[in-house]
């Protein structure tokens, strides 16, 4: 070890030892003075030259002022901000496993792809490595951590439950281009569901991916060619289309992070509701209309009451598919209208039965003639109003 040399200049005492960082100056100036003085004069000089340099009066009395001057100049230079890592994001939905309207969520099998460039992972021409290096995702993250490189950690914001990954791997080419691929199944919340126009409604679905690092470190870029819906989703109840992706930001706990959103819309196949609900309801309405041609008012009351019970059963069947909503849907309006009209028919038949007992036959015939035409017109007018409400 080189002997300790002690030199005094103005108010600073510099203690210099070869191979050490101990400088007898303030903590603020310690590292810059070491870089300018100790590294330049001590570490890069041979022993015989170091002794002669430290004996020279110019070197001895001018090194510290020069170092302080360089420190002042460097402190005035603006800090250069590091550009955020640009990460391409692609998300493709391969299958729709379920759409639960009561829980307002949907299940998918999807593929996620992330792409970015890391120059420090590039290989030299003389290195004997394959053109594509494949890693498990966990091993690759550990390697980046050891080399102090950035990993674009991410999470699904509207995830419900856990993500079940089928596979995760990373491919790195010789230029340092990194591709992360994951295939997974998960359930996502659908908070935008609106059943006001059920069953003629259009619902919005989205999957929201956020980074776990702020926008100063990570920048998302949408890969539209790698995002969207597969042609074979396996979903029979809905017609899914109008896919789109966008890049935005998400702020939580005062931290703004980049966000990628894949969105799409869904409309229902109406054949189910036409065949299973609309056609039976129309038949029940026609049966109620046929009772106006009967003169036995007791049987008319029985048939109308039976139709009312059928409408109640239909209402419970439809309600099982929807959550307990705080608003009225289009189907609710239609069913309540049928309840009201059928209830009026029951009351009208009871009233006509009482009139028959009092011998008011002329009045009964006139009311029946009015009812024969008023009943279908009432349903047609109500259906027209429901149709208008569906487009308001």
Buried (B, 14 or more C-beta within 10 A) or exposed (E): EEEEBEBEEEEBEBEBBBEBEEBBBEEEBBEBBBBBBBEBBBEEBEEEEBEEBBEEEEBBEEBBEEBBEBBEEEEEEEEEEEEBBEBBBBBBBBBBBEBEBEEBBBBBBBBBBBBBBBEEBBBEEEEEEEEEBEBEBEEBBEBBEEEEEBBBEBEBBBBBEEBEEEEBBBBBBBEBBBBBBBBBBBBBBBEEBEBBBBBBBEBBBBBBBBBEBBBEBBBBBBBEEBBBBBEEBEBEEBEBEEBBBEEEEBEEEEEEBBBBBBBBBBBBEEEEBEEEBBEEBEEBBEBBBEBBEEEEBEEBBBBBBEBBEBBBEBBEEBBEEBEEBEEEBBBBBBBBBBBEBBBBBBEBBBEBBEBBEEEBEEEBEEBBEEBEEEBBEBBEEBEEEBEEBBEE
